[in-house]
């Protein structure tokens, strides 16, 4: 069986931004489906590079794709979906991960040959090759979109659980292990992402700016000063601390939350 797709990747308004492994990130440079009363707002949004983006995976029958629940928009070809649950123990592990993090319990896996297209988003899509992260990376909550199905999913616990509770942070983060490519939904584009490489050193961050970090780093939430009084005087309070040897990927600013990332219009 075969298929032909017209007016998609060869559309004049579609640009391929990034490609890694079986994944492509495409961007719609113009949104011609806006209503007359929203055209002005859409034009100003486009001037600030607020555009629809989609993740596209071309499956060759060898490596499948694991998606965040609800992320698939359409598929073509001989592609089959399953829950990714391999046993009762595997289901229990997924339930535990979902209960202690913002990670969805079931992530569907797609295999076969053909094309898989994810729902459009106004967020930026980043492709990470795990071989450049020591084959093990920890993600901040809400960033995972997709990955090669050969990559294993697990949890990474904060180093000091009591301070995580005091900082109103989660106790666990999603950790991805293995070889392959991971796709993230990021609040900032690739050109603005900051990278900090540590060699037996530490990074302190006042806020939820870190997007991902190598799993070998020790991650904790601590007081910014040596004492409660010092922390109060500094005005910083609690900070996220990363110690050891590894890499941290950071956003330069806090994520915007005033728009619906999966809506057809950014102001819906």
JOZI-V620446 format. One record per pair of residues at least 24 apart in sequence whose ideal C-beta (glycine too) atoms are under 7 Angstrom apart, sorted by the first residue. I is the first residue (numbers start at 1). J is the second residue. D is the distance in whole Angstrom. If there is no record, write none. Layout:
i->I j->J d->D
i->I j->J d->D
This chain:
i->1 j->78 d->7
i->3 j->76 d->5
i->3 j->77 d->6
i->5 j->76 d->7
i->18 j->127 d->5
i->20 j->127 d->4
i->20 j->129 d->6
i->20 j->181 d->5
i->21 j->148 d->7
i->21 j->180 d->7
i->21 j->181 d->4
i->22 j->57 d->5
i->22 j->58 d->5
i->22 j->59 d->6
i->22 j->60 d->7
i->22 j->63 d->6
i->23 j->55 d->6
i->23 j->57 d->5
i->23 j->127 d->6
i->23 j->181 d->6
i->23 j->183 d->6
i->24 j->56 d->4
i->25 j->53 d->6
i->25 j->55 d->6
i->25 j->125 d->4
i->25 j->127 d->6
i->26 j->53 d->7
i->26 j->54 d->5
i->26 j->56 d->6
i->27 j->51 d->5
i->27 j->53 d->5
i->28 j->52 d->4
i->38 j->265 d->6
i->41 j->267 d->6
i->45 j->266 d->6
i->50 j->122 d->6
i->50 j->266 d->6
i->52 j->120 d->4
i->52 j->122 d->7
i->53 j->120 d->7
i->53 j->121 d->6
i->53 j->124 d->7
i->53 j->125 d->5
i->54 j->117 d->6
i->54 j->118 d->6
i->54 j->120 d->5
i->55 j->118 d->4
i->55 j->125 d->6
i->55 j->145 d->6
i->55 j->146 d->6
i->55 j->183 d->5
i->56 j->115 d->7
i->56 j->117 d->5
i->57 j->116 d->4
i->58 j->115 d->6
i->59 j->110 d->7
i->59 j->111 d->7
i->59 j->112 d->6
i->59 j->113 d->6
i->59 j->114 d->6
i->59 j->116 d->6
i->60 j->113 d->6
i->61 j->112 d->6
i->61 j->113 d->4
i->63 j->148 d->5
i->63 j->149 d->6
i->63 j->150 d->6
i->64 j->109 d->5
i->64 j->110 d->6
i->64 j->111 d->4
i->64 j->149 d->4
i->65 j->110 d->5
i->65 j->116 d->6
i->65 j->146 d->6
i->65 j->148 d->7
i->65 j->149 d->6
i->66 j->107 d->5
i->66 j->109 d->5
i->66 j->146 d->7
i->66 j->147 d->5
i->66 j->149 d->5
i->67 j->107 d->6
i->67 j->108 d->6
i->67 j->110 d->7
i->67 j->146 d->5
i->68 j->104 d->6
i->68 j->107 d->6
i->68 j->144 d->6
i->68 j->145 d->5
i->68 j->146 d->7
i->69 j->104 d->4
i->69 j->106 d->6
i->69 j->107 d->6
i->69 j->108 d->7
i->71 j->118 d->5
i->71 j->119 d->6
i->71 j->145 d->6
i->71 j->146 d->7
i->72 j->116 d->7
i->72 j->118 d->6
i->73 j->117 d->5
i->73 j->118 d->6
i->73 j->119 d->5
i->74 j->117 d->5
i->75 j->110 d->7
i->75 j->114 d->6
i->75 j->115 d->7
i->75 j->116 d->5
i->76 j->114 d->5
i->76 j->115 d->5
i->77 j->112 d->7
i->77 j->113 d->5
i->77 j->114 d->2
i->77 j->115 d->6
i->78 j->112 d->5
i->78 j->113 d->5
i->78 j->114 d->6
i->79 j->110 d->5
i->79 j->112 d->4
i->79 j->114 d->4
i->79 j->116 d->6
i->80 j->111 d->6
i->80 j->112 d->5
i->81 j->108 d->5
i->81 j->110 d->5
i->82 j->108 d->7
i->82 j->109 d->6
i->83 j->108 d->6
i->84 j->108 d->6
i->84 j->109 d->4
i->97 j->155 d->5
i->100 j->155 d->7
i->100 j->171 d->6
i->100 j->172 d->5
i->101 j->141 d->6
i->101 j->155 d->7
i->101 j->170 d->6
i->101 j->172 d->5
i->101 j->173 d->7
i->101 j->174 d->6
i->102 j->141 d->4
i->102 j->142 d->6
i->103 j->174 d->5
i->109 j->149 d->5
i->111 j->149 d->7
i->118 j->145 d->7
i->118 j->146 d->7
i->119 j->262 d->6
i->121 j->185 d->6
i->121 j->261 d->5
i->121 j->262 d->6
i->122 j->259 d->6
i->122 j->261 d->5
i->122 j->266 d->5
i->123 j->185 d->5
i->123 j->186 d->6
i->123 j->187 d->6
i->123 j->261 d->5
i->124 j->186 d->5
i->124 j->188 d->6
i->124 j->189 d->5
i->125 j->183 d->6
i->125 j->185 d->6
i->126 j->184 d->5
i->126 j->186 d->5
i->126 j->190 d->6
i->127 j->181 d->6
i->127 j->183 d->6
i->128 j->181 d->7
i->128 j->182 d->5
i->128 j->184 d->7
i->129 j->181 d->6
i->130 j->176 d->7
i->130 j->178 d->6
i->130 j->179 d->6
i->130 j->180 d->6
i->130 j->182 d->6
i->131 j->179 d->6
i->133 j->214 d->5
i->133 j->247 d->7
i->134 j->214 d->5
i->134 j->216 d->7
i->135 j->177 d->7
i->135 j->178 d->6
i->135 j->179 d->6
i->136 j->175 d->7
i->136 j->177 d->5
i->136 j->214 d->7
i->136 j->215 d->4
i->137 j->176 d->5
i->137 j->182 d->7
i->137 j->212 d->5
i->137 j->214 d->6
i->137 j->215 d->6
i->138 j->173 d->5
i->138 j->175 d->5
i->138 j->212 d->6
i->138 j->213 d->5
i->138 j->215 d->5
i->139 j->173 d->6
i->139 j->174 d->5
i->139 j->176 d->7
i->139 j->184 d->7
i->139 j->212 d->5
i->140 j->173 d->7
i->140 j->208 d->7
i->140 j->210 d->6
i->140 j->211 d->6
i->140 j->212 d->7
i->141 j->170 d->6
i->141 j->173 d->7
i->143 j->184 d->5
i->143 j->185 d->6
i->143 j->186 d->7
i->143 j->211 d->6
i->144 j->174 d->6
i->144 j->184 d->7
i->145 j->183 d->5
i->145 j->184 d->6
i->145 j->185 d->5
i->146 j->183 d->4
i->147 j->176 d->6
i->147 j->180 d->6
i->147 j->181 d->7
i->147 j->182 d->4
i->147 j->183 d->7
i->148 j->180 d->3
i->148 j->181 d->6
i->150 j->178 d->6
i->150 j->179 d->7
i->150 j->180 d->5
i->151 j->176 d->5
i->151 j->177 d->7
i->151 j->178 d->4
i->151 j->180 d->5
i->151 j->182 d->7
i->152 j->177 d->5
i->152 j->178 d->5
i->156 j->215 d->6
i->158 j->219 d->6
i->158 j->220 d->6
i->158 j->221 d->7
i->159 j->218 d->5
i->159 j->219 d->6
i->159 j->220 d->4
i->160 j->220 d->5
i->160 j->221 d->7
i->163 j->220 d->6
i->163 j->221 d->4
i->163 j->222 d->6
i->163 j->238 d->7
i->164 j->221 d->5
i->166 j->238 d->6
i->167 j->221 d->4
i->167 j->238 d->4
i->169 j->221 d->5
i->175 j->215 d->5
i->184 j->211 d->7
i->186 j->211 d->6
i->186 j->251 d->7
i->187 j->251 d->5
i->187 j->255 d->3
i->187 j->256 d->6
i->188 j->251 d->5
i->188 j->252 d->6
i->192 j->252 d->5
i->193 j->249 d->6
i->193 j->251 d->7
i->194 j->250 d->4
i->194 j->252 d->6
i->195 j->247 d->6
i->195 j->249 d->6
i->196 j->247 d->7
i->196 j->248 d->5
i->196 j->250 d->7
i->197 j->247 d->5
i->198 j->242 d->7
i->198 j->244 d->6
i->198 j->245 d->6
i->198 j->246 d->6
i->199 j->245 d->5
i->200 j->244 d->7
i->200 j->245 d->6
i->202 j->241 d->6
i->202 j->242 d->7
i->202 j->243 d->4
i->203 j->242 d->5
i->203 j->248 d->6
i->204 j->239 d->5
i->204 j->241 d->5
i->205 j->239 d->6
i->205 j->240 d->5
i->206 j->236 d->5
i->206 j->239 d->5
i->207 j->254 d->6
i->208 j->254 d->7
i->209 j->250 d->5
i->209 j->251 d->5
i->210 j->240 d->6
i->210 j->248 d->5
i->210 j->250 d->5
i->211 j->249 d->5
i->211 j->250 d->6
i->211 j->251 d->6
i->212 j->249 d->5
i->213 j->242 d->6
i->213 j->246 d->6
i->213 j->247 d->7
i->213 j->248 d->4
i->213 j->249 d->7
i->214 j->246 d->3
i->214 j->247 d->5
i->216 j->244 d->6
i->216 j->245 d->7
i->216 j->246 d->5
i->217 j->242 d->5
i->217 j->243 d->7
i->217 j->244 d->5
i->217 j->246 d->4
i->218 j->243 d->4
i->218 j->244 d->5
